[in-house]
Amino acid sequence: MSDFTKVFSLSLTALLLVTKSGVAADDDYGWIAGDHHIHSRYSVGWDREIDPPAPILGGDAIYPIHMNALMGRYFGLGWIVSTDHGGPNHSKVSMDLAYREIQQSRLVVPEVIQFYGMEFDTPGADHSSLIIPFTDDEARQLFQIESNFSKREPWPADSSWDTEPRMLEALRFMRDQAVKPVLIANHPSRSASGLGEYGLDTPAELRDWNDTAPEISVGMAGAPGHQAATLNPDGSLDPGDARGSYGNYPTMGGFDQFTAIVGGFWDSMLTEGRRWWITANSDSHVHYSEGGSDFWPGEYSKTYVWAQPNHDSILDGIRNGRIFVTTGDLISELTVTVSTVSEQVSASLGETLTAKPSDQVRVSIRFRDPNQFNNNGDYSSVSRVDLIQGEIRGAGSDRSLDRVDTTRVIARFEPDDWETEGEYREISYTLGELPVNSYLRVRGTNGVELEPLPDPRGEDPWSDLWFYSNPVFIELRN
């Protein structure tokens, strides 16, 4: 069977099944699942026998954009971002070919809110998801960014494009635009050679990005894509491959070391008071059943955004951290409400609660544990929820900081500790007086590991599932 026939057959199947699940088309806020890192056939190969090199459609990723949208729709996504990476003069491929196809895809699959973007070939670093706001000018906006700053764009190749100062120049360019994109660092530790031995992305670099454009460089992929790298086409395990294609230092419970370690890099950013969020994605190129290392968008990882079902609201939710992430459909809703006991004011994910130093603070955690099989046919259930607290101390002098000793798990909850109402679980916890500004975040698992351990090669990704919330901040005022 040819690749085209396979794609057509799968597209037809997706069309027939497209009504399986999705988000209601109304104006109410709700949790909308999505994926910000999806490749199409416009992540091309290159014929380098020609000068300049000519693009080969499907040379890296193989699926049309509408195929990705259909499969995302089937697996319960309400929004996606098409993110092809570049190469010599790839900005013309994006403008002339990919943009035309995403416009068609929006018509074919209107139930999925589709953003135009790219996997930015980040100067001086690894890749990043670049999400372009939905406007009449979106194609030109991406063309300007890619043609002027993507490090693989020039031909002949030019090493001066691959430096951190050029990345900061790119961020200043984006920052000064009327409508600002969002940039999320992808698989930030995939190039790390060991624990705390970083590669293309470093703590200092990400701090520089966030300082330069805090409304644009807003976070990183907590759970990388390529989670099906340990699966053979028949679904059996490949003992030689690593989850996420993290071939040097492994993921931990499927999450990047920048995120998974309590008191690690992510917490060092939050301790400085930075609004630095985490996401999850598929990084879909080729499905594992066809010899690739990927799940379909939404099949395994989901980034849930609290938003209305439209482009502006979803992008605002991503920019402001109204996000939780999950793997294996472990949960499908999560509300974390932090409130003062005395004045009954509250805040949720991504927000800031203002409290008096004498206030007691109540935390309410409510999540939905779906009473259904996931996309592997497993009935996975949450076995434990952890509440994590950190102190906010402000920025320090060490730009390379990746550890803090003021963040810890303050409570662990098991099924006997929560109230159950149908598919919903609810946990209540009260903190005493807080001596300093703080933040709270939540994670949960279907397993027994108190802390996520390094994932062995050949691990079944469906056996080790986690969810993570973004933080709620608490600011003390007299």
Residue pairs with C-beta under 8 A, 6 or more apart in sequence:
1 9
3 58
3 62
6 290
7 62
7 63
7 64
7 67
10 67
10 71
11 64
11 66
11 67
11 70
14 67
14 70
14 71
14 73
14 74
15 70
17 74
18 70
18 73
18 74
18 109
18 111
20 74
20 76
21 74
21 75
21 76
22 73
22 76
22 77
22 78
22 111
22 112
23 30
23 32
23 33
23 78
23 111
23 309
24 30
24 309
25 111
25 309
26 309
27 308
27 309
28 308
29 306
29 307
29 308
29 313
30 306
30 307
30 309
31 304
31 305
31 306
31 324
31 332
31 333
31 334
32 78
32 79
32 113
32 304
32 305
32 306
32 307
32 309
32 314
33 76
33 77
33 78
33 79
33 298
33 302
33 303
33 304
33 332
34 72
34 77
34 78
34 79
34 80
34 81
34 113
34 302
34 303
34 304
34 305
34 314
35 72
35 77
35 79
35 80
35 81
35 281
35 282
35 284
35 297
35 298
35 301
35 302
35 303
36 80
36 81
36 83
36 115
36 117
36 129
36 131
36 184
36 279
36 281
36 303
36 318
37 81
37 83
37 119
37 129
37 184
37 186
37 221
37 225
37 281
37 282
37 283
37 284
38 68
38 72
38 80
38 81
38 82
38 83
38 281
38 282
38 283
38 284
38 297
39 60
39 61
39 83
39 84
39 85
39 119
39 283
39 284
39 285
40 61
40 63
40 64
40 65
40 67
40 68
40 82
40 84
40 98
40 101
41 57
41 58
41 61
41 62
41 63
41 64
42 57
42 61
42 65
42 84
42 93
42 94
42 97
42 98
42 101
43 59
43 60
43 61
43 84
43 85
43 119
43 285
44 55
44 56
44 57
44 58
44 59
44 60
44 84
44 87
44 90
44 93
45 55
45 56
45 58
45 59
45 60
46 53
46 54
46 55
46 56
46 59
46 87
46 88
47 53
47 54
47 55
47 56
52 88
52 89
52 155
53 87
53 88
53 155
55 87
55 90
55 93
57 97
60 85
60 285
61 84
61 284
61 285
61 286
62 285
62 286
62 290
63 284
63 286
64 101
64 105
65 82
65 98
65 101
65 102
65 104
65 105
65 114
66 101
66 104
66 105
66 108
66 109
68 80
68 82
68 105
68 284
68 296
68 297
69 80
69 105
69 108
69 109
69 112
69 114
70 108
70 109
71 296
71 297
71 298
71 299
72 80
72 112
72 296
72 297
72 298
73 109
73 111
73 112
74 296
74 298
75 296
75 297
75 298
75 299
75 375
76 298
76 302
76 329
77 112
77 297
77 298
77 302
78 111
78 112
78 113
78 309
79 112
79 113
79 114
79 115
79 305
79 314
80 112
80 113
80 114
80 115
80 297
81 114
81 115
81 116
81 117
81 129
81 131
82 98
82 102
82 105
82 114
82 115
82 116
82 117
83 117
83 118
83 119
83 129
83 130
84 90
84 93
84 94
84 98
84 118
84 119
85 118
85 119
85 120
85 121
85 127
85 152
86 93
86 94
86 118
86 121
86 146
86 150
86 152
86 153
87 152
87 153
88 152
88 153
88 154
88 155
88 157
89 153
89 155
90 146
90 150
90 152
90 153
91 142
91 143
91 146
91 147
91 150
91 153
94 118
94 139
94 142
94 143
94 146
95 139
95 142
95 143
98 116
99 116
99 138
99 139
99 142
102 114
102 116
105 114
106 114
113 309
113 310
113 311
113 314
115 131
115 132
115 134
115 311
115 315
116 132
116 134
116 138
116 139
116 142
117 129
117 130
117 131
117 132
117 142
117 181
118 130
118 142
118 146
118 150
119 127
119 128
119 129
119 130
119 186
120 127
120 128
120 129
120 130
120 145
120 146
120 149
120 150
120 183
121 127
121 150
121 151
121 152
121 153
122 128
122 151
122 167
122 185
123 149
123 151
123 161
123 162
123 163
123 164
123 166
123 167
123 170
124 151
124 162
124 163
124 164
124 165
124 166
124 167
124 205
125 164
125 167
125 185
125 200
125 201
125 205
126 185
126 186
126 187
126 188
126 190
126 191
126 199
126 200
126 201
127 186
127 187
128 183
128 184
128 185
128 186
129 182
129 183
129 184
129 186
129 221
129 281
130 142
130 145
130 181
130 182
130 183
131 181
131 182
131 183
131 184
131 315
131 318
132 138
132 141
132 142
132 181
133 141
133 179
133 180
133 181
133 311
133 312
133 315
134 311
134 312
134 315
135 141
135 179
137 179
141 177
141 179
141 181
144 173
145 170
145 173
145 174
145 181
146 153
147 153
148 170
148 173
149 161
149 166
149 167
149 169
149 170
149 173
150 161
151 161
151 162
151 166
153 161
154 161
160 166
164 205
164 208
167 205
167 209
168 208
168 209
168 212
171 183
171 209
171 212
171 213
171 216
171 217
172 212
172 213
174 180
174 181
174 183
174 213
174 216
175 212
175 213
175 215
175 216
180 213
180 215
180 216
181 216
182 216
182 218
182 315
182 318
182 319
183 209
183 213
183 216
183 217
183 218
184 218
184 219
184 220
184 221
184 279
184 318
185 201
185 206
185 209
185 217
185 219
185 220
185 221
186 220
186 221
186 224
186 225
186 281
186 283
187 221
187 224
187 225
187 226
187 244
187 245
187 246
187 256
187 283
188 201
188 206
188 220
188 221
188 256
188 258
189 198
189 199
189 201
189 246
189 249
189 256
189 257
189 258
190 199
190 224
190 244
190 245
190 246
190 248
190 256
191 198
191 199
191 200
191 201
191 248
192 198
192 199
192 248
192 249
192 257
193 199
193 248
193 249
194 248
194 249
195 249
195 257
196 257
196 402
197 249
199 248
201 220
202 400
203 265
203 268
203 399
203 400
203 401
203 402
204 399
204 400
206 217
206 220
206 269
206 276
207 269
207 274
207 399
208 399
209 217
210 217
210 218
210 269
210 274
210 276
214 274
214 275
215 319
218 275
218 276
218 277
218 318
218 319
218 321
219 276
219 277
219 278
219 279
219 321
220 256
220 258
220 259
220 266
220 276
220 278
220 279
221 256
221 278
221 279
221 280
221 281
222 255
222 256
222 258
222 259
222 260
222 266
222 278
222 279
222 280
222 325
222 468
223 244
223 251
223 254
223 255
223 256
223 259
223 278
223 279
223 280
223 281
223 301
223 325
223 327
223 466
223 468
224 244
224 245
224 246
224 251
224 256
224 281
224 283
225 244
225 281
225 282
225 283
225 284
225 294
225 295
225 301
226 243
226 244
226 245
226 283
226 293
226 294
227 243
227 244
227 254
227 282
227 294
227 295
227 300
227 301
227 327
227 461
228 287
228 288
228 292
228 293
228 294
228 295
228 300
228 461
229 238
229 241
229 242
229 243
229 244
229 245
229 288
229 293
230 237
230 238
230 241
230 242
230 243
230 457
230 458
230 459
230 460
230 461
231 237
231 238
231 288
231 461
232 238
232 288
233 288
233 289
233 290
233 291
235 288
235 289
237 458
237 459
237 460
238 458
239 457
239 458
240 457
240 458
241 293
241 457
241 458
242 250
242 251
242 455
242 457
243 250
243 251
243 254
243 455
243 459
243 461
244 250
244 251
244 254
244 256
245 293
246 256
246 455
249 257
249 454
250 454
250 455
250 456
250 457
251 257
251 260
251 454
251 455
252 260
252 261
252 452
252 453
252 454
252 455
253 260
253 445
253 447
253 449
253 452
253 453
253 455
253 464
253 466
254 327
254 452
254 455
254 461
254 464
254 465
254 466
255 452
255 466
255 468
257 264
257 265
258 264
258 265
258 266
258 402
259 265
259 266
259 278
259 468
260 452
261 267
261 451
262 388
262 407
262 408
262 409
262 451
263 390
263 403
263 404
263 405
263 406
263 407
263 408
264 402
264 403
265 402
265 403
266 276
266 278
267 388
267 390
267 404
267 407
268 401
268 402
268 403
268 404
269 276
270 276
270 390
270 392
270 407
270 439
270 441
270 471
271 390
271 391
271 392
271 393
271 404
271 406
271 407
272 392
272 393
272 394
272 395
272 396
273 392
273 394
273 395
273 437
273 473
275 320
275 321
275 350
277 318
277 321
277 323
277 350
277 470
278 323
278 325
278 468
278 470
279 303
279 318
279 323
279 325
280 301
280 302
280 303
280 325
280 326
280 327
281 301
281 303
282 294
282 295
282 296
282 297
282 298
282 299
282 300
282 301
283 294
284 294
284 295
284 296
284 297
285 292
285 293
285 294
286 292
286 293
286 294
287 294
287 295
287 296
288 294
288 295
295 301
299 375
300 327
300 328
300 375
300 461
300 462
301 325
301 326
301 327
302 325
302 326
302 327
302 329
303 318
303 323
303 325
304 323
304 324
304 325
304 326
304 332
304 333
304 334
305 314
305 317
305 318
305 322
305 323
306 317
306 322
306 323
306 348
306 349
307 313
307 314
307 316
307 317
307 322
308 314
317 323
317 350
320 350
321 349
321 350
321 470
321 471
322 348
322 349
322 350
322 470
323 349
323 350
323 469
323 470
324 331
324 334
324 349
324 467
324 468
324 469
324 470
325 467
325 468
326 332
326 465
326 466
326 467
326 468
327 461
327 465
327 466
327 467
328 374
328 375
328 376
328 378
328 380
328 446
328 461
328 462
328 465
329 370
329 374
329 375
329 380
330 369
330 374
330 380
330 382
330 444
330 445
330 446
330 465
330 466
330 467
331 367
331 368
331 369
331 370
331 382
331 444
331 467
332 368
332 370
333 366
333 367
333 368
333 424
334 349
334 365
334 366
334 367
334 368
334 442
334 467
334 469
335 348
335 364
335 365
335 366
335 367
336 348
336 349
336 363
336 364
336 365
336 440
336 441
336 442
336 469
336 472
337 346
337 347
337 348
337 363
337 364
337 366
338 346
338 347
338 348
338 353
338 361
338 362
338 363
338 364
338 440
338 472
338 474
339 345
339 346
339 347
339 353
339 361
339 362
339 364
340 346
340 353
340 355
340 356
340 359
340 360
340 361
340 362
341 359
341 360
341 361
341 362
341 430
342 356
342 359
342 360
343 359
345 353
345 354
345 355
346 353
347 353
347 472
347 473
347 474
348 472
349 469
349 470
349 471
349 472
350 470
350 471
350 472
351 472
351 473
352 472
352 473
352 474
352 475
353 361
353 472
353 473
353 474
353 475
354 475
354 476
354 477
355 361
355 434
355 474
355 475
355 476
355 477
356 476
356 477
356 478
357 433
357 434
357 435
357 476
357 478
358 433
359 433
359 434
360 430
360 431
360 432
360 433
361 430
361 431
361 434
361 474
362 428
362 429
362 430
362 431
363 387
363 427
363 428
363 429
363 430
363 431
363 440
364 426
364 427
364 428
365 385
365 387
365 413
365 426
365 427
365 428
365 429
365 442
366 424
366 425
366 426
366 427
367 382
367 385
367 424
367 425
367 444
367 467
368 423
368 424
368 425
369 381
369 382
369 423
369 424
369 425
370 423
371 422
371 423
372 379
373 379
374 380
374 462
376 462
378 462
380 446
380 462
380 465
381 446
382 425
382 444
382 445
382 446
382 467
383 414
383 415
383 445
383 446
383 447
383 448
384 412
384 413
384 414
384 444
384 445
384 448
385 412
385 413
385 418
385 427
385 442
385 443
385 444
386 409
386 411
386 412
386 413
386 442
386 443
386 444
387 409
387 410
387 411
387 412
387 413
387 429
387 440
387 442
388 407
388 408
388 409
388 410
388 440
388 441
388 442
388 443
389 407
389 408
389 410
389 431
389 438
389 439
389 440
390 404
390 406
390 407
390 408
390 438
390 439
390 440
390 441
390 471
391 406
391 407
391 436
391 437
391 438
392 436
392 437
392 438
392 439
392 473
393 406
393 436
410 431
411 429
412 450
413 427
413 429
415 425
417 427
418 425
418 426
418 427
419 425
419 426
419 427
420 426
434 474
434 476
436 476
437 473
437 474
437 475
437 476
438 473
438 474
439 471
439 472
439 473
439 474
440 471
440 472
440 474
441 468
441 469
441 470
441 471
441 472
442 468
442 469
443 466
443 467
443 468
443 469
444 466
444 467
445 452
445 464
445 465
445 466
445 467
446 464
446 465
447 463
447 464
447 465
449 464
452 464
452 466
455 464
